[in-house]
């Protein structure tokens, strides 16, 4: 069985409904994104760095944040995490992300690059 990793948060958007339909039609298992969990895919390893709370008021903060390591390279995928989630990640994983220079592309209507 193939798995998908996602937060246990619901929304009433058409995109979310399409996601649930795709998961169901492909018979995927859903694993809750748990901060600190690590996974290996081939020679790559990734660690879930967020979400770190179950009580965000902004659903963007439930974005699954992943740090991927492959060989001597590391990549940080922030999703749509906003300042609150970013601060929690920096507080909890300072050593993990401090050495990385992060470029981000923003798709949120509420957040602009800083």
C-alpha positions in Angstrom: 0.0 0.0 0.0 1.3 3.4 -0.9 1.1 6.2 1.7 0.5 9.9 1.7 1.7 12.1 4.6 -0.5 15.0 5.5 -1.8 16.9 8.6 -5.1 15.9 10.1 -6.8 19.1 9.4 -10.0 19.5 7.3 -11.1 22.3 5.1 -14.1 22.8 2.9 -12.4 23.8 -0.3 -12.8 22.2 -3.7 -9.1 21.4 -3.8 -9.3 19.6 -0.5 -12.3 17.6 -1.8 -10.3 16.6 -4.9 -7.4 15.5 -2.8 -9.6 13.3 -0.7 -11.2 11.8 -3.8 -7.8 11.1 -5.3 -6.6 9.4 -2.1 -9.7 7.3 -2.1 -9.6 6.4 -5.8 -5.9 5.4 -5.5 -6.5 3.4 -2.3 -3.7 5.3 -0.5 -3.2 5.2 3.3 -2.9 8.5 5.1 -0.2 8.9 7.7 -0.4 11.9 10.0 2.5 14.3 9.5 4.3 14.1 12.9 7.1 16.6 13.5 10.3 14.8 14.0 9.4 11.7 12.1 12.0 10.6 9.5 11.5 8.6 6.3 13.9 7.1 3.7 13.2 7.0 0.0 16.1 5.3 -1.8 19.2 7.2 -0.9 17.3 10.3 0.3 16.1 10.9 3.8 13.5 13.4 4.9 12.4 14.7 8.2 9.0 16.3 9.0 9.6 19.7 10.7 6.0 20.8 10.9 3.2 21.3 11.6 4.0 21.6 15.3 0.6 22.4 16.7 -3.0 21.2 16.5 -4.5 24.6 17.2 -3.5 26.9 14.4 -6.1 29.5 13.4 -4.6 29.8 9.9 -4.7 26.6 7.9 -1.5 27.5 6.0 0.4 26.8 9.2 -0.7 23.1 8.9 1.6 22.8 5.8 3.8 19.8 6.0 7.3 21.2 6.3 10.0 18.8 5.1 13.8 18.8 5.2 15.2 16.5 2.5 18.8 15.3 2.5 20.3 13.6 -0.6 24.0 13.1 -0.6 25.7 16.3 0.5 22.7 18.4 -0.3 19.8 19.4 1.8 16.5 21.1 0.8 13.8 22.7 3.0 10.2 22.6 1.7 8.0 25.0 3.6 4.7 24.7 1.8 2.5 27.7 2.8 3.7 27.8 6.4 3.3 31.4 7.7 5.3 33.3 10.4 3.8 31.5 13.3 4.8 28.0 12.0 8.2 29.3 10.8 9.0 30.6 14.3 8.0 27.3 15.9 10.2 25.4 13.4 13.2 27.7 14.0 12.7 27.3 17.8 12.4 23.6 17.7 14.9 22.8 14.9 17.4 25.6 15.2 20.4 23.4 14.5 18.7 21.6 11.6 17.7 24.6 9.6 20.2 27.3 10.8 22.9 26.3 8.2 20.6 26.4 5.3 20.0 29.3 3.0 16.3 29.1 2.1 14.7 30.4 -1.0 10.9 30.4 -1.0 8.2 30.8 -3.5 5.0 32.1 -2.0 1.6 31.0 -3.2 -0.4 32.5 -0.3 -2.5 35.5 -0.9 -1.9 36.7 2.6 1.9 36.4 2.8 4.5 38.2 0.8 8.3 37.4 0.7 10.2 39.1 3.4 
